[in-house]
Amino acid sequence: MDPSQWIDVKEDKFKYQLDHFVIPGHYKDDVESILIPHGLIVDRIAKLAQMIASEYDNERIVVCCVLKGGHQFFSDLVTYMKKALNKQGKAVPMTLDFIRAKSYDNDRSTGNVQISMSEEELQELKGKNLLLVEDIIDTGKTMKKLLELLANYEPKSVKVASLLLKKTPKSCGYVPDYVGFAVPDLFVVGYCLDYNDIFRDLDHICAISEVGKIKYENN
């Protein structure tokens, strides 16, 4: 995806004060700042849905949610894709699926990818158009390994939509087909992005504080 097509969130320009928005009281000291307010997230997803739909024809797409963090983005994206039009000016035929891929321990990527799909489920992807929906691409190593694994099952096409792309020097260079926002090299939480399964109930995308990291480490 051309970088001009995503929103570049710069740390020095996109830091909203916590008291300007509704933050659950139990997270008062656990997040440092709001990077992307909920309303902006939703509007951007509506645009991504239009972009994605416009690049497909009338063939059915298997829209696959990468759990757990991707499920809110997946839900909202599918909702807007139902209203979007494809190349032929028609609604996009879709089948929904789910895959769990894990590579994190606390706030560090382990480099190993574990997935939840069975061999039989993977075999069913042969000849199909697959759209993976991910919450964030960090180093890109997890997604690259997942794509390499899926390629063995011969889908017709595989594209990736990620709400966030982290601007980190640790990146392997992988860039997904569709990106919502490019974010600073911070550990971000909220909108179902988690830190040890905490913060999924936070609507905005925020930078976690050191207090939050320590409080929920090995939670």
N, C-alpha and C positions, 0 to 999 in steps of 0.2 A: 504494500500500500504506500502510495506517495505521501511523505510526511506533511505535505500541504493539506491533506485531506483529514488530518486528525487535529484535535485541540491540544496544544502544547501548554501544559500546566507548569508554570515557572514558580519555584518556591518563594521568590522574593515578591511576586505579584499576586499570587493566588493563595493567600493565607487569611482566611476569615476568622474573626474573633469568635470564640465559643459563645459569648453572651449575646451574639446577634442572631443565634439560631437555637432551636430546641434540641437540647442534649439530655438524655436520661441522667438523672441525678447520680446513679450508681457508676457513671463514667466521668464524673466531674473532673477528677484529677488524672484520669487515665489516658486522655488524648490531649495533644499539644495544640492542634489547630485544625480547622476545617479546610480541606483542599478543594473539594467539589461538593457543593450543596445538592441536596436530593433533587430539587426541581431541575437543575442543570443536567443532572445525570439522566433523568427521564426524557427530557427534550432531545438530548444527544442520541439516546437509544432509538427514538422515533425516526431520526434521520438515518441512522445505521440500517434500520429495517428497510427503509426505502432504497438505500444503496444496494443492499444485498439482493432484495427481490428483483430489482431491475436488471440484474446480471444473469438471471436464470430463465430458462424457457419453461415449457409445461411439464417437464419431467419432475417427478416427486423428489423432494429433498428429505433426507434423514437429518433432522436437527437434533444434535446430541449434546446434552448438557454435561459439562465436566464438573462433577460434584467435589466438595460440597459448596465451595465458594461461588461457583458460577450459577447457582440455581435462581437467584433473584434476577440477575441479568438475563438469564435464559427465559424466565417467565415473562418479563417485560418485553423482551425482544420478540418472542413468539406472538404476544398479543398485538404488537404493532405490525409484524409481518403478515398477520391474518388480514390486515386492512390494506397492505401494500400491493402493488401490481407488478407482474413480471414483464419480460420482454414483449409478450403478446397482449399486454394490457389486461391480464386476468389475475385472479388470486393465485397465490403460490400453493401448490399441493405439498403438504408436509406430513411426515411421520416423526414422532417424538421418541427420543431414546435417552438413556443416561449411562454415564461411565464415571467411575471414581478413579482418580489418579492421584497418588500421594507421593510427595517427595520432600516434605518439610518436617523438621524437628525444631520446635520453637520458631525462631525467625531465620533459620538457615536451611538452605536446600541441601539434601543429602546426596543428590546426584543419582539416586536410584528411584525408578518409577515402578509403582505397584498399581495394577489396574484391576477393576472388578468384573469386567465382562468375561463370560465363559467362552470356551473355544467354539461352541455351537453358535453363540451370539455373534462372535467375530466373523465366523464363516458366512453369516447372513448378510454381511456388508458388501459382499462381492457384487460388482456391477452397479452399485448404488451411488448417488450423489450425497456426500456426507458434509455437513456443516458442524464443526466443533465449536461450542460456545464456552469460552473460558473467562474467568474473572480478571486475571492478570498474567501477563508474560513478564517474568522477572529476568533471570539469566537467559531464558529460552531453551535451556537444556532439557527440561522436562517435556516440553511440547515437541521438540525435535525427536526425542526418543519415542514419544507416543506416536508421532507421524510415521516413523520408521517401522514401528510395530504394525500399525494399521495397513501400511503399504503391502505387507505380506499377504493380506486378505483381498487384494485387488478390487478396491472400490473404484467406481468410474471416475470420481473426482473427490478431492478432500480440500475444504477451505476452513479457515479458522477465523472466528470473530472473537476478539478480546476487548473487554471494556477498557482495560488499562494496559499500557506498555511502559515498563519502568526504564528510565534513562539511567542505566548503571554501567560502569566500566567493566563489570563482570559479565556483561551480555556476550553471548556467543555469536551475535549478529542476526539471529532469527527475528523476523518481523512478520506478524500475522497478516492475513489478507484484509481484515477490517479491524480498525482500532478506534475506540472511542476517545480516549485521552492518553497522552504521554505524560507521565508523572515523574516528579523528582525521585532521586535515589533515597527514599525513605521507606520505612515499613508502614504500610497503610492498612487501615481497618475500616469496617463499616460497609453498609450495603452488601451484607453477607460475606465480605472478606473478613477473615478471622485471625486471631492470634491464639493458638491452642483452643479453638472452638469458642472463644469469647469475642464479643463485638458484632456478631451476626445480626443482632437486633438494633443496631445503630443505622439510621437512615442515610446519613451523610458519609462521604469518604473522608477520613481524617488521618492525620499523622499520630501514631501512638506515642505517648510520652515514656520517659524512662521509668517513671512510677508505674505505669501500666505494664511495661515489659517485666519488671521485677515482680509485681503483684501476681501476674498470671503465668509466669514461667513454670513449665512442667505442671500446668493446671490439670 
